[in-house]
Amino acid sequence: MTTAAPATFSGVIRNSRWSLAGKTALGFTVTGSVCDLASHPQREQLSEKVSSVFGGKLNILINNVGTNFAKPTLDYTTEEYSFLMATNLESCYHMSQLAHPLLKASGVGNIVFISSVISLLHTPYGSIYSAAKAAINQLTKNLACEWAKDEIRTNCVAPWATKSSLLENSIDGKEFLDGVAKRTPLKRIAEANEVSSLVAFLCLPAASYITGQTIAVDGGFSVNGFP
């Protein structure tokens, strides 16, 4: 399964159902940046811009960048391993490091990592991607304990197949979606807002006593056992 998404690095949770014009009309200040998060220098430049725009403070960091291409383990090259680990794990690790002083300065810092249920069980969609996402789960726990003294909460959301044009337009998309539906107790894949709603909740005061958790949003897929 191939996934790719830009990272949100701002004080505002994005909702794809809203237009930028609509947000501005509602009184939000909206800015945007283009960044290759696989690039160390570009991550530093993005952090500097965020610090400038938000006055040295940041409430929320959503680490939501990822990509994958599935191969048998023996077929991956050294270059492919480096690329997948840099994109899926190193970028999130480094962005969290860069964001730490800004999140600490806000006094109500929140980090949410986007992992995958592939980190929780075996699937034939790539051992490197699975390993990187499993590392994200552990990073969530470590940072939650290490940075609690700085008033930073850290949680992780682990979705499974989520409706998107990328997934629906893939060559084997229908066959894949049918297979997911059969294995999932809720008998369907997720809507994007069913994942983003949990991300938003974890950043709200209502979730102020939740930290260090990895929560699967998968319609019961990861606990289904022998269907």
Accessible surface in RSA format (square Angstrom, percent):
REM  Atomic radii and reference values for relative SASA: ProtOr
REM  Chains: A
REM  Algorithm: Lee & Richards
REM  Probe-radius: 1.40
REM  Slices: 20
REM RES _ NUM      All-atoms   Total-Side   Main-Chain    Non-polar    All polar
REM                ABS   REL    ABS   REL    ABS   REL    ABS   REL    ABS   REL
RES MET A   1    34.56  17.9  13.54   9.0  21.02  50.1  23.54  20.0  11.02  14.6
RES THR A   2    69.89  49.7  59.42  60.2  10.47  25.0  38.59  51.8  31.30  47.3
RES THR A   3    45.55  32.4  45.33  46.0   0.21   0.5  43.53  58.5   2.02   3.0
RES ALA A   4    69.78  64.2  45.34  70.0  24.44  55.6  46.19  65.1  23.58  62.5
RES ALA A   5    37.91  34.9  27.93  43.1   9.98  22.7  32.87  46.3   5.04  13.4
RES PRO A   6    91.32  66.6  80.06  73.0  11.25  40.9  90.57  74.8   0.74   4.6
RES ALA A   7    24.59  22.6   3.53   5.4  21.07  47.9   3.53   5.0  21.07  55.8
RES THR A   8    13.47   9.6  10.50  10.6   2.97   7.1   7.58  10.2   5.89   8.9
RES PHE A   9    15.56   7.8   2.35   1.5  13.21  34.4   2.35   1.4  13.21  37.8
RES SER A  10    22.59  19.1  21.97  29.3   0.63   1.4  18.63  39.7   3.96   5.6
RES GLY A  11    22.02  27.2   0.00   N/A  22.02  27.2   5.42  14.9  16.60  37.2
RES VAL A  12    45.84  30.2  42.17  38.2   3.68   8.9  45.28  39.3   0.56   1.5
RES ILE A  13    46.42  26.4  32.25  24.0  14.17  34.1  32.25  23.2  14.17  38.4
RES ARG A  14   115.66  48.6 102.14  52.1  13.52  32.2  48.33  66.1  67.32  40.8
RES ASN A  15    61.46  42.4  56.02  54.1   5.43  13.1  16.02  38.6  45.44  43.9
RES SER A  16   111.63  94.3  69.43  92.7  42.20  97.2  58.19 123.9  53.44  74.9
RES ARG A  17   176.17  74.0 139.18  71.0  36.99  88.1  60.67  82.9 115.51  70.0
RES TRP A  18   117.67  47.2 100.36  48.6  17.31  40.6  83.19  44.4  34.48  55.9
RES SER A  19    69.20  58.5  54.25  72.4  14.94  34.4  50.72 108.0  18.47  25.9
RES LEU A  20   115.34  64.2 110.87  79.3   4.47  11.2 111.08  78.0   4.26  11.5
RES ALA A  21    77.04  70.8  61.86  95.5  15.18  34.5  69.84  98.4   7.20  19.1
RES GLY A  22    28.56  35.2   0.00   N/A  28.56  35.2  27.89  76.5   0.67   1.5
RES LYS A  23    10.75   5.2  10.72   6.6   0.03   0.1   1.68   1.5   9.08   9.7
RES THR A  24    86.78  61.7  76.75  77.8  10.04  23.9  62.98  84.6  23.80  36.0
RES ALA A  25    90.51  83.2  47.78  73.7  42.73  97.2  60.11  84.7  30.40  80.5
RES LEU A  26   120.70  67.2  88.61  63.4  32.10  80.7  93.22  65.5  27.48  74.0
RES GLY A  27    65.82  81.2   0.00   N/A  65.82  81.2  35.31  96.9  30.51  68.3
RES PHE A  28    83.22  41.6  74.99  46.5   8.23  21.4  77.96  47.3   5.26  15.1
RES THR A  29   112.42  80.0  93.76  95.1  18.66  44.5  63.04  84.7  49.38  74.6
RES VAL A  30    50.29  33.1  20.26  18.3  30.03  72.4  23.32  20.3  26.96  73.1
RES THR A  31    76.24  54.2  45.19  45.8  31.06  74.0  40.45  54.3  35.79  54.1
RES GLY A  32    60.67  74.8   0.00   N/A  60.67  74.8  37.58 103.1  23.08  51.7
RES SER A  33    58.51  49.4  17.21  23.0  41.30  95.1  16.08  34.2  42.43  59.4
RES VAL A  34   156.20 102.8 125.35 113.5  30.85  74.3 128.36 111.5  27.84  75.5
RES CYS A  35    34.89  26.4   7.42   8.3  27.47  64.6   8.70  22.0  26.19  28.2
RES ASP A  36    76.94  53.9  67.72  67.4   9.21  21.8  25.53  60.1  51.41  51.3
RES LEU A  37    11.74   6.5   7.41   5.3   4.34  10.9   7.41   5.2   4.34  11.7
RES ALA A  38    36.80  33.8  16.16  24.9  20.65  47.0  16.49  23.2  20.31  53.8
RES SER A  39    27.16  23.0  20.14  26.9   7.02  16.2  18.74  39.9   8.42  11.8
RES HIS A  40    84.16  46.0  80.94  56.3   3.22   8.2  55.05  56.7  29.10  33.9
RES PRO A  41    79.66  58.1  77.76  70.9   1.91   6.9  78.96  65.2   0.70   4.3
RES GLN A  42    68.38  38.2  67.04  49.0   1.34   3.2  15.86  33.8  52.52  39.8
RES ARG A  43     0.69   0.3   0.69   0.4   0.00   0.0   0.00   0.0   0.69   0.4
RES GLU A  44    68.50  39.3  67.95  51.4   0.55   1.3  12.46  24.1  56.04  45.8
RES GLN A  45   112.90  63.1 106.95  78.2   5.95  14.2  38.12  81.1  74.77  56.7
RES LEU A  46    20.58  11.5  15.32  11.0   5.26  13.2  19.30  13.6   1.28   3.4
RES SER A  47    11.19   9.5  11.05  14.8   0.13   0.3   1.41   3.0   9.78  13.7
RES GLU A  48   121.26  69.6 111.22  84.1  10.04  23.9  48.71  94.2  72.55  59.2
RES LYS A  49    95.01  46.4  88.65  54.4   6.36  15.2  60.92  54.8  34.09  36.3
RES VAL A  50     7.51   4.9   6.63   6.0   0.87   2.1   7.51   6.5   0.00   0.0
RES SER A  51    35.71  30.2  33.83  45.1   1.88   4.3  12.67  27.0  23.04  32.3
RES SER A  52    90.18  76.2  59.47  79.4  30.71  70.7  34.24  72.9  55.94  78.4
RES VAL A  53    66.55  43.8  34.60  31.3  31.95  77.0  41.30  35.9  25.25  68.5
RES PHE A  54    67.40  33.7  48.86  30.3  18.55  48.3  55.61  33.7  11.79  33.7
RES GLY A  55    63.58  78.4   0.00   N/A  63.58  78.4  39.22 107.6  24.36  54.5
RES GLY A  56    26.69  32.9   0.00   N/A  26.69  32.9  19.10  52.4   7.60  17.0
RES LYS A  57   113.95  55.6 112.16  68.8   1.79   4.3  57.08  51.4  56.86  60.6
RES LEU A  58     2.71   1.5   0.00   0.0   2.71   6.8   2.71   1.9   0.00   0.0
RES ASN A  59    66.66  46.0  65.26  63.1   1.40   3.4   6.20  14.9  60.45  58.4
RES ILE A  60    20.54  11.7  20.18  15.0   0.36   0.9  20.18  14.5   0.36   1.0
RES LEU A  61     1.49   0.8   1.49   1.1   0.00   0.0   1.49   1.0   0.00   0.0
RES ILE A  62    10.53   6.0  10.29   7.7   0.24   0.6  10.29   7.4   0.24   0.6
RES ASN A  63     3.33   2.3   2.01   1.9   1.31   3.2   0.15   0.3   3.18   3.1
RES ASN A  64    41.73  28.8  39.03  37.7   2.70   6.5   2.82   6.8  38.91  37.6
RES VAL A  65    22.17  14.6  19.20  17.4   2.98   7.2  20.12  17.5   2.06   5.6
RES GLY A  66     8.15  10.0   0.00   N/A   8.15  10.0   5.12  14.0   3.03   6.8
RES THR A  67    23.29  16.6  23.29  23.6   0.00   0.0   7.76  10.4  15.53  23.5
RES ASN A  68     1.32   0.9   0.26   0.3   1.06   2.6   0.10   0.2   1.22   1.2
RES PHE A  69    61.99  31.0  60.93  37.7   1.05   2.7  61.99  37.6   0.00   0.0
RES ALA A  70    50.67  46.6  21.80  33.6  28.87  65.7  22.01  31.0  28.65  75.9
RES LYS A  71    74.37  36.3  60.84  37.3  13.53  32.2  45.70  41.1  28.67  30.5
RES PRO A  72    91.47  66.7  79.03  72.0  12.44  45.2  90.81  75.0   0.66   4.1
RES THR A  73    89.38  63.6  76.58  77.6  12.80  30.5  59.97  80.5  29.41  44.5
RES LEU A  74   173.68  96.7 143.81 102.9  29.87  75.1 147.15 103.3  26.53  71.4
RES ASP A  75    79.07  55.4  64.33  64.0  14.74  34.8  16.89  39.7  62.18  62.0
RES TYR A  76    28.53  13.3   6.53   3.7  22.00  57.3   6.53   4.9  22.00  27.1
RES THR A  77    62.98  44.8  55.11  55.9   7.87  18.8  60.01  80.6   2.97   4.5
RES THR A  78   105.32  74.9  94.74  96.0  10.58  25.2  62.16  83.5  43.16  65.2
RES GLU A  79   128.14  73.6 119.69  90.5   8.45  20.1  70.06 135.5  58.08  47.4
RES GLU A  80    36.83  21.1  35.10  26.6   1.73   4.1  16.31  31.5  20.52  16.8
RES TYR A  81   109.69  51.2 109.69  62.4   0.00   0.0  75.78  56.9  33.92  41.8
RES SER A  82    59.87  50.6  52.60  70.2   7.27  16.7  36.34  77.4  23.53  33.0
RES PHE A  83    96.98  48.5  90.43  56.0   6.54  17.0  96.53  58.5   0.44   1.3
RES LEU A  84     0.00   0.0   0.00   0.0   0.00   0.0   0.00   0.0   0.00   0.0
RES MET A  85    37.48  19.4  37.09  24.5   0.39   0.9  36.87  31.3   0.61   0.8
RES ALA A  86    20.30  18.7  19.08  29.4   1.23   2.8  19.71  27.8   0.59   1.6
RES THR A  87    11.27   8.0  11.27  11.4   0.00   0.0  11.11  14.9   0.16   0.2
RES ASN A  88     0.04   0.0   0.00   0.0   0.04   0.1   0.00   0.0   0.04   0.0
RES LEU A  89    36.90  20.6  36.90  26.4   0.00   0.0  36.90  25.9   0.00   0.0
RES GLU A  90    79.93  45.9  76.66  58.0   3.27   7.8  33.97  65.7  45.96  37.5
RES SER A  91     0.15   0.1   0.11   0.1   0.03   0.1   0.15   0.3   0.00   0.0
RES CYS A  92     4.27   3.2   3.94   4.4   0.33   0.8   0.33   0.8   3.94   4.2
RES TYR A  93   106.91  49.9 106.02  60.3   0.89   2.3  63.06  47.4  43.85  54.1
RES HIS A  94    17.53   9.6  17.53  12.2   0.00   0.0  11.68  12.0   5.85   6.8
RES MET A  95     2.18   1.1   2.18   1.4   0.00   0.0   2.18   1.9   0.00   0.0
RES SER A  96     1.07   0.9   1.07   1.4   0.00   0.0   1.07   2.3   0.00   0.0
RES GLN A  97    92.24  51.6  79.96  58.4  12.28  29.2  27.25  58.0  64.99  49.3
RES LEU A  98    40.90  22.8  32.72  23.4   8.19  20.6  36.87  25.9   4.03  10.8
RES ALA A  99     0.00   0.0   0.00   0.0   0.00   0.0   0.00   0.0   0.00   0.0
RES HIS A 100    37.29  20.4  37.29  25.9   0.00   0.0  24.64  25.4  12.65  14.7
RES PRO A 101    77.60  56.6  69.52  63.4   8.08  29.4  72.13  59.6   5.47  34.0
RES LEU A 102    14.19   7.9  14.19  10.1   0.00   0.0  14.19  10.0   0.00   0.0
RES LEU A 103     0.00   0.0   0.00   0.0   0.00   0.0   0.00   0.0   0.00   0.0
RES LYS A 104   108.23  52.8  97.88  60.1  10.35  24.6  48.45  43.6  59.79  63.7
RES ALA A 105    50.95  46.8  23.97  37.0  26.98  61.4  35.91  50.6  15.04  39.8
RES SER A 106    25.34  21.4   1.71   2.3  23.62  54.4   2.93   6.2  22.40  31.4
RES GLY A 107    33.99  41.9   0.00   N/A  33.99  41.9  23.58  64.7  10.41  23.3
RES VAL A 108    94.34  62.1  87.48  79.2   6.86  16.5  93.61  81.3   0.73   2.0
RES GLY A 109     1.38   1.7   0.00   N/A   1.38   1.7   0.00   0.0   1.38   3.1
RES ASN A 110    11.36   7.8  11.36  11.0   0.00   0.0   0.55   1.3  10.81  10.4
RES ILE A 111     0.94   0.5   0.00   0.0   0.94   2.3   0.00   0.0   0.94   2.6
RES VAL A 112     0.89   0.6   0.89   0.8   0.00   0.0   0.89   0.8   0.00   0.0
RES PHE A 113     0.52   0.3   0.52   0.3   0.00   0.0   0.52   0.3   0.00   0.0
RES ILE A 114    25.90  14.7  22.22  16.6   3.69   8.9  22.22  16.0   3.69  10.0
RES SER A 115     3.87   3.3   0.00   0.0   3.87   8.9   0.00   0.0   3.87   5.4
RES SER A 116     4.61   3.9   4.61   6.2   0.00   0.0   3.48   7.4   1.14   1.6
RES VAL A 117     0.00   0.0   0.00   0.0   0.00   0.0   0.00   0.0   0.00   0.0
RES ILE A 118     2.77   1.6   0.11   0.1   2.65   6.4   0.11   0.1   2.65   7.2
RES SER A 119    18.97  16.0   0.00   0.0  18.97  43.7   1.44   3.1  17.53  24.6
RES LEU A 120    87.77  48.9  51.44  36.8  36.33  91.3  57.97  40.7  29.80  80.2
RES LEU A 121    53.68  29.9  35.76  25.6  17.92  45.0  48.99  34.4   4.70  12.6
RES HIS A 122   159.52  87.2 129.86  90.3  29.66  75.9 100.98 104.1  58.53  68.1
RES THR A 123    15.15  10.8   5.13   5.2  10.02  23.9   6.57   8.8   8.58  13.0
RES PRO A 124   101.50  74.0  75.72  69.0  25.78  93.7  84.62  69.9  16.88 104.9
RES TYR A 125    52.70  24.6  52.70  30.0   0.00   0.0  28.64  21.5  24.05  29.6
RES GLY A 126     5.22   6.4   0.00   N/A   5.22   6.4   1.59   4.4   3.63   8.1
RES SER A 127    50.88  43.0  36.21  48.3  14.67  33.8  40.53  86.3  10.35  14.5
RES ILE A 128    13.69   7.8  11.41   8.5   2.28   5.5  13.69   9.9   0.00   0.0
RES TYR A 129     8.98   4.2   8.98   5.1   0.00   0.0   0.93   0.7   8.05   9.9
RES SER A 130    23.94  20.2  22.80  30.4   1.14   2.6  19.96  42.5   3.98   5.6
RES ALA A 131    55.70  51.2  42.70  65.9  12.99  29.6  50.48  71.1   5.22  13.8
RES ALA A 132     0.00   0.0   0.00   0.0   0.00   0.0   0.00   0.0   0.00   0.0
RES LYS A 133     7.80   3.8   7.80   4.8   0.00   0.0   0.09   0.1   7.71   8.2
RES ALA A 134    41.96  38.6  35.72  55.1   6.24  14.2  36.28  51.1   5.68  15.0
RES ALA A 135    34.69  31.9  23.88  36.9  10.81  24.6  31.33  44.1   3.36   8.9
RES ILE A 136     1.18   0.7   1.18   0.9   0.00   0.0   1.18   0.8   0.00   0.0
RES ASN A 137    14.54  10.0  14.54  14.0   0.00   0.0  10.92  26.3   3.61   3.5
RES GLN A 138    91.85  51.4  91.03  66.5   0.82   2.0  43.04  91.6  48.81  37.0
RES LEU A 139    18.67  10.4  15.41  11.0   3.26   8.2  18.14  12.7   0.53   1.4
RES THR A 140     0.00   0.0   0.00   0.0   0.00   0.0   0.00   0.0   0.00   0.0
RES LYS A 141   104.24  50.9 102.50  62.9   1.75   4.2  53.47  48.1  50.77  54.1
RES ASN A 142    77.36  53.3  69.84  67.5   7.52  18.1  14.94  36.0  62.42  60.3
RES LEU A 143    13.54   7.5  13.54   9.7   0.00   0.0  13.54   9.5   0.00   0.0
RES ALA A 144     3.81   3.5   2.38   3.7   1.44   3.3   2.54   3.6   1.27   3.4
RES CYS A 145   107.50  81.3  83.18  92.8  24.32  57.2  33.77  85.6  73.74  79.5
RES GLU A 146   103.32  59.3  89.77  67.9  13.55  32.3  37.17  71.9  66.15  54.0
RES TRP A 147    24.79   9.9  24.79  12.0   0.00   0.0  16.24   8.7   8.55  13.9
RES ALA A 148    54.65  50.2  41.09  63.4  13.56  30.9  44.12  62.1  10.53  27.9
RES LYS A 149   156.63  76.4 118.91  73.0  37.73  89.8 116.06 104.5  40.57  43.2
RES ASP A 150    12.54   8.8   8.42   8.4   4.12   9.7   3.01   7.1   9.53   9.5
RES GLU A 151   111.03  63.7 102.39  77.5   8.64  20.6  32.56  63.0  78.47  64.1
RES ILE A 152     2.37   1.3   0.00   0.0   2.37   5.7   0.11   0.1   2.26   6.1
RES ARG A 153    35.94  15.1  35.50  18.1   0.45   1.1  24.48  33.5  11.47   6.9
RES THR A 154     0.00   0.0   0.00   0.0   0.00   0.0   0.00   0.0   0.00   0.0
RES ASN A 155     1.86   1.3   1.86   1.8   0.00   0.0   0.00   0.0   1.86   1.8
RES CYS A 156     0.00   0.0   0.00   0.0   0.00   0.0   0.00   0.0   0.00   0.0
RES VAL A 157     0.00   0.0   0.00   0.0   0.00   0.0   0.00   0.0   0.00   0.0
RES ALA A 158     0.00   0.0   0.00   0.0   0.00   0.0   0.00   0.0   0.00   0.0
RES PRO A 159    17.77  13.0  15.34  14.0   2.43   8.8  15.34  12.7   2.43  15.1
RES TRP A 160    17.77   7.1   9.40   4.6   8.37  19.7   9.88   5.3   7.89  12.8
RES ALA A 161     3.43   3.2   0.00   0.0   3.43   7.8   1.26   1.8   2.17   5.8
RES THR A 162    33.33  23.7  26.12  26.5   7.21  17.2  24.28  32.6   9.05  13.7
RES LYS A 163    89.50  43.7  80.33  49.3   9.16  21.8  39.00  35.1  50.50  53.8
RES SER A 164    48.54  41.0  38.77  51.7   9.76  22.5  41.79  89.0   6.75   9.5
RES SER A 165    79.51  67.2  70.12  93.6   9.39  21.6  37.40  79.6  42.11  59.0
RES LEU A 166    91.49  51.0  80.40  57.5  11.09  27.9  87.41  61.4   4.08  11.0
RES LEU A 167    20.08  11.2  18.01  12.9   2.07   5.2  20.07  14.1   0.01   0.0
RES GLU A 168    84.10  48.3  62.43  47.2  21.67  51.6  18.18  35.2  65.92  53.8
RES ASN A 169   120.53  83.1  88.81  85.8  31.72  76.4  31.19  75.1  89.35  86.4
RES SER A 170    47.95  40.5  29.01  38.7  18.94  43.6  37.04  78.9  10.91  15.3
RES ILE A 171   188.29 107.1 152.09 113.3  36.19  87.2 159.72 115.0  28.57  77.5
RES ASP A 172    85.95  60.2  80.55  80.2   5.40  12.8  28.30  66.6  57.65  57.5
RES GLY A 173     0.42   0.5   0.00   N/A   0.42   0.5   0.25   0.7   0.17   0.4
RES LYS A 174   156.80  76.5 148.49  91.1   8.31  19.8 119.20 107.3  37.59  40.0
RES GLU A 175   135.77  77.9 124.69  94.3  11.08  26.4  52.41 101.4  83.36  68.1
RES PHE A 176    25.10  12.6  15.91   9.9   9.19  23.9  24.14  14.6   0.96   2.7
RES LEU A 177    34.61  19.3  32.79  23.5   1.82   4.6  33.04  23.2   1.56   4.2
RES ASP A 178    61.46  43.1  58.95  58.7   2.51   5.9  18.38  43.3  43.08  43.0
RES GLY A 179    34.68  42.8   0.00   N/A  34.68  42.8  31.36  86.1   3.32   7.4
RES VAL A 180     7.37   4.8   5.08   4.6   2.28   5.5   6.50   5.6   0.87   2.4
RES ALA A 181    26.39  24.3  26.09  40.3   0.29   0.7  26.39  37.2   0.00   0.0
RES LYS A 182   151.15  73.7 140.74  86.4  10.41  24.8  88.00  79.2  63.16  67.3
RES ARG A 183    83.88  35.2  83.83  42.7   0.05   0.1  33.53  45.8  50.35  30.5
RES THR A 184     1.55   1.1   1.45   1.5   0.10   0.2   1.41   1.9   0.14   0.2
RES PRO A 185    65.40  47.7  39.24  35.8  26.16  95.1  46.70  38.6  18.71 116.3
RES LEU A 186   111.21  61.9  94.72  67.8  16.49  41.5  97.79  68.7  13.42  36.1
RES LYS A 187   129.80  63.3 113.11  69.4  16.69  39.7  83.67  75.3  46.13  49.1
RES ARG A 188   111.37  46.8 103.07  52.5   8.30  19.8  57.15  78.1  54.23  32.9
RES ILE A 189    21.08  12.0  12.91   9.6   8.17  19.7  16.58  11.9   4.49  12.2
RES ALA A 190    13.95  12.8   8.58  13.2   5.37  12.2  11.23  15.8   2.72   7.2
RES GLU A 191    59.20  34.0  59.20  44.8   0.00   0.0  22.06  42.7  37.14  30.3
RES ALA A 192    54.21  49.8  48.42  74.7   5.79  13.2  49.26  69.4   4.95  13.1
RES ASN A 193    63.50  43.8  60.88  58.8   2.63   6.3  17.23  41.5  46.27  44.7
RES GLU A 194    64.58  37.1  50.74  38.4  13.84  32.9  30.68  59.3  33.90  27.7
RES VAL A 195    16.15  10.6  16.15  14.6   0.00   0.0  16.15  14.0   0.00   0.0
RES SER A 196    46.40  39.2  43.09  57.5   3.31   7.6  31.87  67.9  14.53  20.4
RES SER A 197    66.40  56.1  54.04  72.1  12.36  28.5  38.45  81.9  27.95  39.2
RES LEU A 198    34.45  19.2  29.84  21.3   4.61  11.6  33.63  23.6   0.82   2.2
RES VAL A 199     8.77   5.8   8.77   7.9   0.00   0.0   8.77   7.6   0.00   0.0
RES ALA A 200    31.10  28.6  30.15  46.5   0.94   2.1  30.37  42.8   0.72   1.9
RES PHE A 201    77.35  38.7  76.46  47.4   0.88   2.3  76.88  46.6   0.47   1.3
RES LEU A 202     0.96   0.5   0.25   0.2   0.72   1.8   0.25   0.2   0.72   1.9
RES CYS A 203    15.00  11.3   1.81   2.0  13.19  31.0   1.81   4.6  13.19  14.2
RES LEU A 204    90.78  50.6  90.29  64.6   0.49   1.2  90.78  63.8   0.00   0.0
RES PRO A 205   114.37  83.4 100.68  91.8  13.69  49.8 107.47  88.7   6.90  42.9
RES ALA A 206    81.19  74.6  40.29  62.2  40.89  93.0  52.96  74.6  28.22  74.8
RES ALA A 207     0.36   0.3   0.00   0.0   0.36   0.8   0.36   0.5   0.00   0.0
RES SER A 208    75.29  63.6  58.76  78.4  16.53  38.1  30.39  64.7  44.90  62.9
RES TYR A 209   218.73 102.1 197.38 112.3  21.35  55.6 151.82 114.1  66.91  82.5
RES ILE A 210    53.05  30.2  50.55  37.7   2.50   6.0  53.05  38.2   0.00   0.0
RES THR A 211    51.67  36.8  41.69  42.3   9.99  23.8  41.34  55.5  10.33  15.6
RES GLY A 212    14.01  17.3   0.00   N/A  14.01  17.3   6.47  17.8   7.54  16.9
RES GLN A 213    89.48  50.0  88.39  64.6   1.09   2.6  14.82  31.5  74.65  56.6
RES THR A 214    41.04  29.2  10.62  10.8  30.41  72.5  10.62  14.3  30.41  46.0
RES ILE A 215    59.74  34.0  56.72  42.3   3.02   7.3  59.74  43.0   0.00   0.0
RES ALA A 216    38.44  35.3  14.33  22.1  24.12  54.9  14.33  20.2  24.12  63.9
RES VAL A 217    27.52  18.1  23.42  21.2   4.10   9.9  27.29  23.7   0.24   0.6
RES ASP A 218    16.34  11.4   7.08   7.1   9.25  21.9   5.88  13.8  10.45  10.4
RES GLY A 219    25.90  31.9   0.00   N/A  25.90  31.9  13.97  38.3  11.93  26.7
RES GLY A 220    21.33  26.3   0.00   N/A  21.33  26.3  16.23  44.5   5.10  11.4
RES PHE A 221    12.78   6.4  12.20   7.6   0.58   1.5  12.20   7.4   0.58   1.6
RES SER A 222    35.23  29.8  10.76  14.4  24.47  56.4   4.86  10.4  30.37  42.5
RES VAL A 223   125.27  82.4  94.43  85.5  30.84  74.3 101.65  88.3  23.62  64.1
RES ASN A 224    40.64  28.0  23.93  23.1  16.71  40.2   3.09   7.4  37.55  36.3
RES GLY A 225    52.55  64.8   0.00   N/A  52.55  64.8  38.22 104.9  14.32  32.1
RES PHE A 226   208.94 104.5 179.85 111.4  29.09  75.7 181.05 109.8  27.89  79.8
RES PRO A 227   113.35  82.6  43.20  39.4  70.15 255.0  79.28  65.5  34.07 211.7
END  Absolute sums over single chains surface
CHAIN  1 A    12016.2       9511.4       2504.8       7563.5       4452.7
END  Absolute sums over all chains
TOTAL         12016.2       9511.4       2504.8       7563.5       4452.7
